[in-house]
């Protein structure tokens, strides 16, 4: 009797000792990561203000206002943050011409707090890095690797018995933590400066400058895809389709989303994730981006043309030949995280018809919104008028970035993995998925073929569809599945006990839908 | 308005109801005591294993029934009164019908062994069976299953998922040897052993030992071996669930006797699905067919008949599929467990992986008759066309890639199969090369 399998509710089944060790290490790493946020003291000096406050007017005013604080230890980042808030307020009384707004305020505060840290995080960042992130990665891998002992094949036993994967207390805890994490990341980065500090050595090595919250997040995101990608590869190692597509998302995340943009920055070139396509990459046409491209010669021009070509040619052509999957489950970073970190939660997606209705309204509304926002931004770029029909294009893009870019894609999109499944953002919110979906539904060779009358309506396909497609509805009628939202992950085909479903790019024009047989 | 009443909300009854609604405005009532709504009993094992929840087992959401004006009654039918055209129910008022469809399904068959009435002895057919199994298997040391067929292996997988050691008693010399040829039976048996299922072939049950509380504590096998256990699964097959028809005047044998339009001996009364028995079985089919898709076909056809377009049952080539732990099985056409006179077959097995294929054809004419597949998926459409059109085996072997239905990028073995085929049979393959430049060919 192999000693692995998840649920310990069934007393005969125990976790492998290596798995137990892995879990302990993972939790220890996690505890260190959380604990370090309250480690260390903060001592402000004039030189820190010089480094952090880049605007010279702001710097001059703040430097004198902060004088009483210099060289006095402050106990916590919360306390320092409160003091800084007061200082900014006082400064703004003098800075009526060019006040420190929210954006500047957040950035100054983040750097001021980060640089004034003293104690362990500042002195031994590498040690803390290995004790938190390093330990977490090691623990995760130790938890995952013993599953290689199991006979290859679909193993979904006890998923609905588990508090982690069926919205039990672990799921709620995990979801709450993720939501909190995203709120800190997007809106209060100055409370997580310790995490930036421990990434500084790596950031300096990679790109020659310190770590921001985005470097930390990018690193964590990439590690999540890599570690959980290994899990995915092991779980589905009987299927080359899953191994290849998982390898593909791991590669695109590591190379295109993480390394290449950082290297570009190190070379003083524009930050650019070459596989991120508008309108998912919604700031591609913001004027600071366009100006950056235009001021970067051939490379900048290439980036701009590449970005436009992907939208106009790449998406329709690739989707025509291979369906939505070429992007959503092989290349995309959001899809990559969903397919790896999110895989344990795929069964939580809502399969009701009602959910499908809501999905169609929502995702297409976001697409329309993205088009309007971008059009307004471009009109402002070309004409110089920032007000369109009484709405400022700056406001529009700010609110899009806040509502869609941060809240929907981040807080809801990932935070709700353990509660609503791993594709909440992709299904209800991603404007690019909406665009590709329209192409897939109306003009593509891709379909999921149903194998005659073999379907026994068991419902594994629908249960494990992360996009909430009721695959069984089609399969039991002997009809092929052609749906805008299908990301082509191929899991329906894998979990089918009767070999009923096959993802194919066969064309056949209208015949690709198949007829209702039963 | 005509009132059609259907006894049973399984795949046969529900398919009939859906298609009567599509083709008519009749009043439709479906009665079931087992569950409020149609669910897939094929997925009962996944419910036990925690792979699915009960709501995932329901192919249609609950709003589907009122929306399609299909009335659902949760009750058991005690008696059918064909003279009054009325059903006597266990709890509710009697229900009148104009036309009646009996789709009452099966129940698990007992073996008549001494002591088999003990607590902790179960079959697996209904939701109630599953609930009882759930209760009986909590915290037990060992389970014994008697019957080496499809349900036996499902039950073994269920217990295995909870870390309960399983002994599987199989009457035949190999796993499912009444259906599978020896090589396939051996492959599946090996796979089950890999999963630590203790297989005992050529062994049947002799008696069931009970403890003082009337609970199973051991079984004695035909080899006089005693296996101590707290659970006994009986999976030797199912039988039509038709006791409530006794004395109704509807003619029955093992099942309810029907003609090719599923008409019983009483006019206006039909029987479909597991509980129906053909007076004249179609060629190559058994008199009682207890398969998911035959139930679905029956439902579709009886609906057409009731809607005024009589449709006779003329099934196409046989097919079926199953999964034994990780090994998928498909069959298209006739692949008997022993080679009939005048036929030939060819068997290929992957040297390491659990993959195999067996082709069967008529020796003289070379006409393709069927294929068994383990760990490989084939397209029903293509296999059926080969069988119906009597394609020569040499051509079939040359076109195997057309039938392959495995997921993309999976290793394919058509070349090895072709080579092995020509070496073993001496026949020359008519090859139809795959044109790589033709998309999706």
Interface residues (C-beta under 8 A of the other chain):
Chain A: X1 X2 X5 X7 X10 X11 X12 X13 X151 X152 X153 X154 X156 X157 X158 X159 X160 X161 X162 X166 X238 X239 X240 X241 X244 X351 X352 X353 X445 X449 X451 X452 X453 X454 X456 X457 X458 X459 X460 X462 X463 X472 X473 X476 X490 X493 X494 X497 X498 X499 X502 X503 X504 X505 X506 X507 X518
Chain B: X11 X15 X40 X42 X43 X46 X49 X50 X51 X52 X53 X56 X57 X58 X59 X61 X139 X161 X162 X163 X164 X165 X194 X195 X196 X292 X293 X296 X297 X300 X319 X321 X322 X323 X325 X326 X328 X330 X377 X379 X380 X381 X384 X405 X406 X407 X408 X409 X410 X411 X439 X440
